[in-house]
Amino acid sequence: MMERYYRMLPRDTLEAFLTCNGAVELRSREICPQRRRDVPMQRYVYGSDGSRRPLRFECINELVMQLVRSAPVTVHVGPAWPANMDDRRAERASDTYARIAPLVFDVDLDAAAHAGRAQLAGCPCDFARKECCDVCWVAFMTPAMMRMRALLCDTLGFAQVLFFFSGRRGFHVWVMDPEALAMGNEERGAMARLALAHGVAVDEGVTANCTHLLKMPLMPHPATGRVVTPIAHDRLVDFLPSWAPLSRDVDPDMMAEFKRVMDGKLNVPH
C-alpha cells in the first residue's frame, strides 16, 4: 500500500522543496525516514566495519525509490549541512558551521486552545489518537493560520510561504524565501516571539532551532495515517482536517492537487 503511495509522489515538487529552490544540494539535506512508530528515525547508514555515515540521497529518484523499497511510516526533514562533514554530532554541537534551512513554525491544538478549549464541551475530537475535530479546528486553528499569513505575507513581505496540515492536530508553516533560509537561530527565535506577540501559539523551540526535524510534506502522520497536506492560501479560511486523506486513499488527482498547491509557492518549471 505504501509502495503505491510513494510512487505517486511529485518528484520535481519534492526536489524543489528539499533543495530550497536550488539553494542547496539534495545530498546535504538531512532526511530521516522512520520505519515504524516504535523505532527511532534513521539518521545514519552503518557499514560492516561499524563505521557510519549520514543518510544522504544524491538525487530525488534515489530518495523516492528508497521510500518505495523501505515503505517508512513517515519521513522527517532537517537543515542542509556542510557536505564534507561525516559526523553530525559535531555539527550539532557547534554554531560555527554554515547551515541553510527554511524558517518553520509548528502550531498544535493544545497550545493554541489553552483553557478556551473547555468552552467546546462535547466536541468530537478523538482523544485516543490525539486528533483534532473540525469544530476545534475552526475555533482555534483557522484564526491562527490567518494571523500567521497576515504576519508573514502582509506585514513581513515573505512570498514563498507554505502551509501544511500536520496530519493530526496542528499545522506547519515553511518560509522558503532566500532571506529566511539564511537566518541564524537568534533571528529565528525573534521571529517565533513576534508570532507569539501577534497571538499565535507557535512552538518557539521548533522555530528557534534550525536543526529541528519536522515531518516532510506529503508524508503520512505515523499516528493517524493522514497525509501532511498542503493548504492553499485561499483555502486557509475554510480548510478542515477531515478533508486530509489517509495515504491509502490518495489517488492521482489528489496528488496532482497537492502538487499544484506546492508548486504555486516553489520555483517548479511547467
NUSE-194823 format. One record per residue (C-alpha): residue number from 1; residue in three letters; x, y, z. Coordinates in nm, 3 decimals, always signed. Example, Ala and Ser with C-alpha at 12.3 -4.5 7.8 and 13.67 -1.06 7.14 Angstrom:
k, r, X, Y, Z
1, ALA, +1.230, -0.450, +0.780
2, SER, +1.367, -0.106, +0.714
//
This chain:
k, r, X, Y, Z
1, MET, +0.000, +0.000, +0.000
2, MET, +0.273, +0.250, +0.096
3, GLU, +0.475, +0.148, -0.209
4, ARG, +0.188, +0.265, -0.430
5, TYR, +0.163, +0.594, -0.241
6, TYR, +0.532, +0.675, -0.256
7, ARG, +0.542, +0.602, -0.629
8, MET, +0.283, +0.879, -0.680
9, LEU, +0.493, +1.150, -0.513
10, PRO, +0.560, +1.452, -0.740
11, ARG, +0.936, +1.428, -0.771
12, ASP, +1.005, +1.771, -0.920
13, THR, +0.798, +1.937, -0.648
14, LEU, +0.976, +1.748, -0.369
15, GLU, +1.312, +1.825, -0.525
16, ALA, +1.235, +2.197, -0.533
17, PHE, +1.119, +2.181, -0.172
18, LEU, +1.414, +1.982, -0.039
19, THR, +1.676, +2.184, -0.227
20, CYS, +1.510, +2.511, -0.120
21, ASN, +1.454, +2.604, -0.483
22, GLY, +1.810, +2.511, -0.575
23, ALA, +1.980, +2.691, -0.287
24, VAL, +2.129, +2.364, -0.153
25, GLU, +2.220, +2.023, -0.288
26, LEU, +1.981, +1.743, -0.207
27, ARG, +2.265, +1.531, -0.067
28, SER, +2.332, +1.791, +0.202
29, ARG, +1.975, +1.791, +0.335
30, GLU, +1.905, +1.590, +0.649
31, ILE, +1.631, +1.339, +0.560
32, CYS, +1.530, +1.082, +0.821
33, PRO, +1.285, +0.800, +0.740
34, GLN, +1.108, +0.631, +1.029
35, ARG, +1.043, +0.267, +0.955
36, ARG, +0.792, +0.201, +1.233
37, ARG, +0.622, +0.407, +1.501
38, ASP, +0.812, +0.223, +1.776
39, VAL, +1.163, +0.274, +1.637
40, PRO, +1.376, +0.592, +1.613
41, MET, +1.423, +0.788, +1.294
42, GLN, +1.707, +0.670, +1.071
43, ARG, +1.987, +0.927, +1.053
44, TYR, +2.288, +0.713, +0.964
45, VAL, +2.397, +0.426, +0.742
46, TYR, +2.619, +0.172, +0.917
47, GLY, +2.898, -0.022, +0.748
48, SER, +3.000, -0.380, +0.821
49, ASP, +3.309, -0.247, +1.000
50, GLY, +3.100, -0.044, +1.243
51, SER, +3.161, +0.286, +1.065
52, ARG, +2.870, +0.517, +0.999
53, ARG, +2.786, +0.800, +0.765
54, PRO, +2.490, +1.037, +0.743
55, LEU, +2.197, +0.910, +0.540
56, ARG, +2.223, +1.102, +0.214
57, PHE, +2.050, +1.097, -0.122
58, GLU, +2.224, +1.209, -0.438
59, CYS, +1.906, +1.273, -0.637
60, ILE, +1.530, +1.278, -0.593
61, ASN, +1.487, +0.949, -0.778
62, GLU, +1.718, +0.778, -0.529
63, LEU, +1.516, +0.915, -0.239
64, VAL, +1.179, +0.812, -0.383
65, MET, +1.298, +0.463, -0.470
66, GLN, +1.434, +0.423, -0.117
67, LEU, +1.090, +0.517, +0.015
68, VAL, +0.928, +0.267, -0.221
69, ARG, +1.161, -0.012, -0.108
70, SER, +1.155, +0.053, +0.266
71, ALA, +0.797, +0.191, +0.299
72, PRO, +0.862, +0.401, +0.613
73, VAL, +0.566, +0.514, +0.822
74, THR, +0.682, +0.873, +0.777
75, VAL, +0.986, +1.088, +0.694
76, HIS, +1.132, +1.386, +0.880
77, VAL, +1.348, +1.656, +0.729
78, GLY, +1.603, +1.893, +0.881
79, PRO, +1.852, +2.154, +0.759
80, ALA, +2.120, +2.137, +0.494
81, TRP, +2.461, +2.052, +0.641
82, PRO, +2.812, +2.104, +0.504
83, ALA, +2.871, +1.825, +0.254
84, ASN, +3.219, +1.743, +0.386
85, MET, +3.103, +1.666, +0.739
86, ASP, +3.065, +1.299, +0.830
87, ASP, +2.954, +1.323, +1.190
88, ARG, +2.652, +1.538, +1.258
89, ARG, +2.702, +1.514, +1.631
90, ALA, +2.996, +1.752, +1.589
91, GLU, +2.787, +1.979, +1.369
92, ARG, +2.504, +1.991, +1.621
93, ALA, +2.747, +2.081, +1.898
94, SER, +2.878, +2.387, +1.719
95, ASP, +2.725, +2.707, +1.584
96, THR, +3.021, +2.770, +1.353
97, TYR, +2.902, +2.551, +1.067
98, ALA, +2.703, +2.715, +0.792
99, ARG, +2.352, +2.578, +0.771
100, ILE, +2.063, +2.656, +0.541
101, ALA, +1.709, +2.576, +0.645
102, PRO, +1.361, +2.713, +0.583
103, LEU, +1.208, +2.921, +0.859
104, VAL, +0.947, +2.689, +1.013
105, PHE, +0.660, +2.728, +1.256
106, ASP, +0.473, +2.447, +1.433
107, VAL, +0.133, +2.517, +1.589
108, ASP, -0.050, +2.246, +1.785
109, LEU, -0.412, +2.244, +1.903
110, ASP, -0.323, +2.205, +2.271
111, ALA, -0.104, +2.515, +2.269
112, ALA, -0.345, +2.715, +2.053
113, ALA, -0.657, +2.634, +2.252
114, HIS, -0.531, +2.674, +2.611
115, ALA, -0.822, +2.699, +2.853
116, GLY, -1.058, +2.811, +2.579
117, ARG, -1.099, +2.455, +2.462
118, ALA, -1.316, +2.382, +2.768
119, GLN, -1.581, +2.605, +2.612
120, LEU, -1.630, +2.346, +2.336
121, ALA, -1.767, +2.071, +2.556
122, GLY, -1.885, +1.774, +2.356
123, CYS, -1.653, +1.833, +2.061
124, PRO, -1.594, +1.510, +1.867
125, CYS, -1.214, +1.507, +1.899
126, ASP, -1.059, +1.161, +1.902
127, PHE, -0.855, +1.190, +2.221
128, ALA, -0.725, +0.833, +2.198
129, ARG, -0.548, +0.918, +1.872
130, LYS, -0.497, +1.284, +1.966
131, GLU, -0.670, +1.405, +1.653
132, CYS, -0.835, +1.744, +1.607
133, CYS, -1.203, +1.763, +1.513
134, ASP, -1.340, +2.015, +1.265
135, VAL, -1.515, +2.208, +1.546
136, CYS, -1.193, +2.273, +1.737
137, TRP, -1.006, +2.344, +1.415
138, VAL, -1.246, +2.622, +1.311
139, ALA, -1.247, +2.768, +1.662
140, PHE, -0.871, +2.774, +1.719
141, MET, -0.658, +2.676, +1.422
142, THR, -0.826, +2.867, +1.140
143, PRO, -0.777, +3.203, +1.318
144, ALA, -0.417, +3.106, +1.395
145, MET, -0.344, +3.029, +1.029
146, MET, -0.500, +3.356, +0.918
147, ARG, -0.290, +3.552, +1.168
148, MET, +0.025, +3.373, +1.055
149, ARG, -0.047, +3.452, +0.692
150, ALA, -0.109, +3.818, +0.773
151, LEU, +0.214, +3.842, +0.972
152, LEU, +0.441, +3.658, +0.729
153, CYS, +0.300, +3.775, +0.396
154, ASP, +0.131, +4.110, +0.458
155, THR, +0.346, +4.254, +0.737
156, LEU, +0.688, +4.097, +0.673
157, GLY, +0.655, +4.059, +0.296
158, PHE, +0.757, +3.695, +0.258
159, ALA, +0.636, +3.542, -0.070
160, GLN, +0.729, +3.173, -0.056
161, VAL, +0.517, +3.070, +0.241
162, LEU, +0.368, +2.719, +0.250
163, PHE, +0.103, +2.597, +0.495
164, PHE, +0.050, +2.228, +0.575
165, PHE, -0.193, +2.037, +0.792
166, SER, +0.036, +1.834, +1.019
167, GLY, -0.164, +1.514, +0.975
168, ARG, -0.304, +1.510, +1.326
169, ARG, -0.383, +1.819, +1.535
170, GLY, -0.196, +2.121, +1.405
171, PHE, -0.029, +2.295, +1.114
172, HIS, +0.323, +2.371, +0.990
173, VAL, +0.442, +2.681, +0.808
174, TRP, +0.754, +2.673, +0.590
175, VAL, +0.904, +3.004, +0.472
176, MET, +1.131, +2.943, +0.174
177, ASP, +1.236, +3.299, +0.081
178, PRO, +1.618, +3.337, +0.049
179, GLU, +1.641, +3.578, +0.342
180, ALA, +1.457, +3.326, +0.562
181, LEU, +1.688, +3.040, +0.464
182, ALA, +1.993, +3.229, +0.588
183, MET, +1.856, +3.324, +0.931
184, GLY, +2.053, +3.219, +1.236
185, ASN, +1.894, +3.075, +1.546
186, GLU, +1.879, +3.414, +1.718
187, GLU, +1.683, +3.564, +1.429
188, ARG, +1.456, +3.259, +1.416
189, GLY, +1.384, +3.292, +1.786
190, ALA, +1.293, +3.657, +1.734
191, MET, +1.050, +3.550, +1.461
192, ALA, +0.889, +3.299, +1.696
193, ARG, +0.847, +3.562, +1.965
194, LEU, +0.697, +3.800, +1.710
195, ALA, +0.438, +3.538, +1.619
196, LEU, +0.363, +3.477, +1.985
197, ALA, +0.313, +3.854, +2.036
198, HIS, +0.056, +3.852, +1.746
199, GLY, -0.140, +3.583, +1.931
200, VAL, -0.026, +3.260, +1.762
201, ALA, +0.090, +2.980, +1.994
202, VAL, +0.389, +2.866, +1.789
203, ASP, +0.636, +2.619, +1.939
204, GLU, +0.927, +2.856, +1.997
205, GLY, +1.177, +2.572, +2.028
206, VAL, +1.096, +2.443, +1.680
207, THR, +1.134, +2.781, +1.513
208, ALA, +1.438, +2.897, +1.708
209, ASN, +1.648, +2.585, +1.637
210, CYS, +1.728, +2.537, +1.269
211, THR, +1.841, +2.179, +1.336
212, HIS, +1.494, +2.071, +1.447
213, LEU, +1.334, +1.796, +1.240
214, LEU, +0.979, +1.828, +1.108
215, LYS, +0.761, +1.588, +0.912
216, MET, +0.824, +1.624, +0.541
217, PRO, +0.532, +1.749, +0.333
218, LEU, +0.315, +1.480, +0.171
219, MET, +0.432, +1.218, +0.421
220, PRO, +0.173, +1.029, +0.630
221, HIS, +0.148, +1.101, +1.002
222, PRO, +0.256, +0.782, +1.181
223, ALA, -0.024, +0.804, +1.440
224, THR, -0.317, +0.875, +1.207
225, GLY, -0.210, +0.782, +0.855
226, ARG, -0.333, +1.122, +0.734
227, VAL, -0.113, +1.300, +0.483
228, VAL, +0.078, +1.617, +0.570
229, THR, -0.147, +1.813, +0.338
230, PRO, -0.062, +2.144, +0.165
231, ILE, -0.321, +2.417, +0.216
232, ALA, -0.357, +2.688, -0.048
233, HIS, -0.366, +3.042, +0.088
234, ASP, -0.716, +3.096, -0.047
235, ARG, -0.835, +2.786, +0.142
236, LEU, -0.691, +2.868, +0.483
237, VAL, -1.023, +3.008, +0.598
238, ASP, -1.228, +2.702, +0.510
239, PHE, -0.985, +2.407, +0.537
240, LEU, -1.097, +2.125, +0.768
241, PRO, -0.876, +1.842, +0.898
242, SER, -1.139, +1.587, +0.799
243, TRP, -1.057, +1.673, +0.438
244, ALA, -0.699, +1.548, +0.474
245, PRO, -0.688, +1.199, +0.323
246, LEU, -0.532, +0.885, +0.456
247, SER, -0.231, +0.790, +0.247
248, ARG, -0.411, +0.474, +0.132
249, ASP, -0.696, +0.684, -0.011
250, VAL, -0.485, +0.928, -0.214
251, ASP, -0.538, +0.898, -0.588
252, PRO, -0.351, +1.065, -0.876
253, ASP, -0.599, +1.355, -0.890
254, MET, -0.546, +1.432, -0.522
255, MET, -0.170, +1.416, -0.563
256, ALA, -0.192, +1.647, -0.862
257, GLU, -0.378, +1.899, -0.645
258, PHE, -0.116, +1.872, -0.371
259, LYS, +0.149, +1.937, -0.635
260, ARG, -0.040, +2.239, -0.772
261, VAL, -0.063, +2.399, -0.428
262, MET, +0.306, +2.347, -0.350
263, ASP, +0.426, +2.449, -0.697
264, GLY, +0.243, +2.779, -0.653
265, LYS, +0.498, +2.878, -0.387
266, LEU, +0.804, +2.698, -0.532
267, ASN, +1.006, +2.757, -0.848
268, VAL, +0.891, +2.443, -1.028
269, PRO, +0.901, +2.474, -1.409
270, HIS, +0.600, +2.356, -1.607
//
